[in-house]
Amino acid sequence: MATQSSSTLHTFSVILPRTILPEMITVSAKKGDRLDVVADAWHMEHDCHYGWEISFAPGDADMSTVRARLNQDGELTIEV
């Protein structure tokens, strides 16, 4: 997963297989300024589960502004 950060925005991006559809992705804000990201193609057996835990320093990210999108090329982008 690639990251870019500035004082006001953190951007994370990753290319997922085209078999991963938007409804197969979960982004959850957790206590302690963390994001859990899971992409899971439950109908497949191999190369189908991806997961990341993203941690921020206390007060470094506004967790109420999390936005995620999956484009047609399979790139998942998360902005905080």
C-alpha positions in Angstrom: 0.0 0.0 0.0 1.4 3.4 -1.0 1.0 6.4 1.3 1.1 10.1 0.9 0.7 12.6 3.8 0.5 16.3 4.3 -0.5 18.3 7.3 -4.2 18.0 6.4 -4.6 14.9 4.3 -3.4 11.3 4.4 -3.9 9.2 1.2 -3.4 5.4 0.9 -3.7 3.5 -2.3 -3.3 -0.1 -3.5 -4.1 -2.0 -6.7 -6.4 -4.9 -6.0 -7.2 -7.8 -8.3 -10.2 -7.1 -10.6 -12.1 -9.9 -8.8 -12.4 -7.7 -5.8 -15.7 -5.7 -6.0 -16.7 -2.7 -3.9 -19.0 -4.7 -1.8 -16.1 -7.0 -0.8 -14.2 -4.1 0.9 -14.6 -3.0 4.5 -13.0 0.1 6.0 -13.5 0.5 9.7 -12.5 3.3 12.0 -11.2 1.8 15.3 -10.3 3.3 18.7 -6.9 4.6 19.1 -6.8 6.4 15.7 -6.7 3.2 13.6 -8.3 2.1 10.4 -8.8 -1.5 9.5 -9.1 -2.3 5.8 -10.2 -5.7 4.5 -10.7 -6.8 0.9 -12.0 -10.3 0.6 -13.3 -12.2 -2.5 -15.1 -14.8 -0.4 -16.0 -16.9 -3.4 -12.3 -17.7 -4.3 -9.7 -19.8 -2.5 -6.4 -18.2 -3.5 -5.1 -14.7 -3.7 -8.4 -13.5 -2.4 -7.9 -11.9 1.1 -6.1 -8.7 1.7 -5.9 -6.7 5.0 -4.2 -3.7 6.5 -4.2 -1.9 9.8 -3.3 1.8 9.5 -2.4 3.6 12.7 -2.1 7.4 13.2 -0.5 9.4 15.9 -3.1 10.7 18.4 -4.9 13.6 17.0 -3.1 13.4 13.6 -6.2 12.3 11.6 -9.9 13.3 11.7 -11.5 9.8 11.5 -14.9 11.3 10.7 -13.6 12.3 7.3 -12.5 8.9 6.0 -13.4 8.4 2.3 -12.7 5.2 0.2 -13.2 4.6 -3.5 -12.4 1.7 -5.8 -11.9 2.8 -9.4 -12.5 0.6 -12.6 -8.8 -0.3 -12.7 -8.9 -1.9 -9.3 -7.2 0.9 -7.4 -8.5 1.4 -3.9 -7.9 4.9 -2.5 -8.5 5.9 1.1 -8.3 9.5 2.2 -8.3 10.7 5.8 
